[in-house]
């Protein structure tokens, strides 16, 4: 009996040792400290592993949010209506976030606009979400809490609903169009395309739209707040920006003859146009202009100290080969969130600021950068594998 027990224990120990060796071979990056440097294959594996862990840690709460169609961030609550059209595509659902009009009106008026918004648009293979603005203020879609709420909404769609992170779209009508004018340039790295219908931009600028296809639709007779005139001016500005940089500032739209504030759904044409685009999360050139609601990351650019962000600041940076050139910078320090999707991290990286070389060395991939990137933005397609902190 004793001999049989010893044999059984030996077999169990051999099996355990074999399993541990197999597990280590399959997941070597899990045993690495956060500061460990990794090669390209290990970095890709670490991104996949870290994303699974981040997604799993949030899955229950995000799933509850989507089940209840309600989420809260920093005391502000976002509710939404939802429709799905067709079957889920192999590459994942498209997500259209459709912002309602109203604003500066009693709650029941904004509620009516909200319920109407979900009925306006559709596209096959898409989830349409019409959020209810948390407030009834005139600027209901460009208050500071909106950014975080939309981030959370998108994250929930990706983690729990099978949304393709590169096929998220923003659109809005009237006051919702006001929001699109504001939100699209400052959140351009979240979306594949955006469309503004019958809104007003207030102080917003189009220069952050370099990598975000943008449509403008407005009735030619929509004269309140000069919506028609300003929409035409924005289309002209986008024409100029696109002419100066061929391939950038892709845009479309129409000033609809004979139509006032209600375009009788002619603007539905924007949906097919928008759906023709997928997001590029790693564009070679980025133009980042801070709005009055500031951020600390935009595509692969970041700010080491968010308190230095000020409305109107501009950073323009480009990648050519292994050279990153910061041509415009209204700041004195940046974080460069890097990936092999942007340049080759096995080779030295040169960084220039206003023509002067301030860095010329390899930037190592490491686990800490991956976790920091995913912790700040729950978006597996934007996960950086290295970060370079620079000041000048």
HELIX and SHEET records of a PDB file:
HELIX    1   1 UNK A    2  UNK A   26  1                                  25    
HELIX    2   2 UNK A   28  UNK A   31  5                                   4    
HELIX    3   3 UNK A   40  UNK A   68  1                                  29    
HELIX    4   4 UNK A  107  UNK A  117  1                                  11    
HELIX    5   5 UNK A  145  UNK A  161  1                                  17    
HELIX    6   6 UNK A  175  UNK A  186  1                                  12    
HELIX    7   7 UNK A  188  UNK A  190  5                                   3    
HELIX    8   8 UNK A  207  UNK A  209  5                                   3    
HELIX    9   9 UNK A  224  UNK A  226  5                                   3    
HELIX   10  10 UNK A  227  UNK A  244  1                                  18    
HELIX   11  11 UNK A  266  UNK A  268  5                                   3    
HELIX   12  12 UNK A  269  UNK A  275  1                                   7    
HELIX   13  13 UNK A  306  UNK A  308  5                                   3    
HELIX   14  14 UNK A  367  UNK A  376  1                                  10    
HELIX   15  15 UNK A  380  UNK A  382  5                                   3    
SHEET    1   A 8 UNK A  70  UNK A  73  0                                        
SHEET    2   A 8 UNK A  76  UNK A  85 -1                                        
SHEET    3   A 8 UNK A 126  UNK A 132 -1                                        
SHEET    4   A 8 UNK A  93  UNK A  99  1                                        
SHEET    5   A 8 UNK A 163  UNK A 173  1                                        
SHEET    6   A 8 UNK A 193  UNK A 197  1                                        
SHEET    7   A 8 UNK A 213  UNK A 219  1                                        
SHEET    8   A 8 UNK A 251  UNK A 256  1                                        
SHEET    1   B 5 UNK A 285  UNK A 289  0                                        
SHEET    2   B 5 UNK A 314  UNK A 320 -1                                        
SHEET    3   B 5 UNK A 323  UNK A 329 -1                                        
SHEET    4   B 5 UNK A 349  UNK A 353  1                                        
SHEET    5   B 5 UNK A 356  UNK A 361 -1                                        
SHEET    1   C 4 UNK A 297  UNK A 298  0                                        
SHEET    2   C 4 UNK A 301  UNK A 302 -1                                        
SHEET    3   C 4 UNK A 333  UNK A 338 -1                                        
SHEET    4   C 4 UNK A 386  UNK A 391 -1                                        
END                                                                             
